[in-house]
């Protein structure tokens, strides 16, 4: 039995997205910048996808969607595209639980003399808007806060945070890669200036993403070349994957209402399966949470008896049982590092190595949830012979 529960890492491409990609590769393969009929057909596919992606996040002007190679490039374009407009180092604000596609560019800016404030979070990984209010400085040029945290599932109060930024005339960006297609996103209501999204998180094809840029907001391109994407992202567009992105966005918009409620029910069922287990502690905010996301850490009680067991141990054991999940901590050159996200939430370095994440998707069933819960309990018992009450 094979059960995939790592949908926050990537999703299996939707058959209609695959069909669209194949159609474009064989029939609309022209360069969309060319003026002949081959180019016109390709350009039509490109702009149709732009309209579909714009509709998913209620971007009134489709031209506010800039296609990129994925969420990482979109995040980098947002951060560095604003920073490169400044002749001297300024100040930016991010959260302490950002994806590395935001935290690493911020680290780079810091090495160039920029000031970077990393907002603290509570034990559930959520920002207090007051902390943003007090962090703003006269030279703050950008605030970037992740919408839905991929490791612990917590949703941030983006509308409130963006309102604070707007009241100070500061640009606001959110990495919404995990949220788009899973919860309703309305850039008009949110009031954000920039928003990143990715195709392969919504059953599109890996290699396509987008950055929403609010009309009137100016960014400096990272790439020089032919001036594609309104001169903000040069390079011939990957029309097959972008077209599939558009199809996936349209399907996500059509199915979101029913699929989100289904995933919430499955998510909560999985949490409930371990409510009485003293060896797994849920992480993240249970109320303000991505609908498909479940995460735990191995408790201190478990670690006292099996200190060598980490989140990656659980991942490997479940993989042997045919179940795919992920761990939050990172392994570099064979050395396991604590999760920066769990560390920011106040967990010590040992606990921050013991996180696991199970993320659900369109193919996940109640049977999958119940089987996974049973297998995980058996693994805990096997790893910890004294384990009772699981």
Buried (B, 14 or more C-beta within 10 A) or exposed (E): EEBBBBBBBBBBBBEBBBEBBEBBBEEBEBBBBBEEEBBEBBBBBBBBBBBBBBBBBBBEEBBBBBBBBBBBBBBBBBBBBBBEEBEEBBBBBBBBBBBEBBBBBBEBBBEEEBBBBBBBBEEBBBBEBEBBEEBBEEEBBBBBBBBBBBBBBBBBBBEEBBBBBBEBEBBBBBBBBBBBBBBBBEBEEBBBBBBBBBBBBBBBBBBBBBBBBBEEBEBEBBBEEEBBBEEBBBBEBBBBBBBBBBBBBBBBBEBBEEBBEBBBEBBBBBBEBBEEBBBBBBBBBEEBBBBBBBBBBBBBEBBEEBEEBBBBBBBEBBEEBEBBBBBBBBEEEEEBBBBBBBBBBEBEEEBBBBBBBBBBBBEBEEEBBEBBBEBBBBBBBEBBEEBEEB
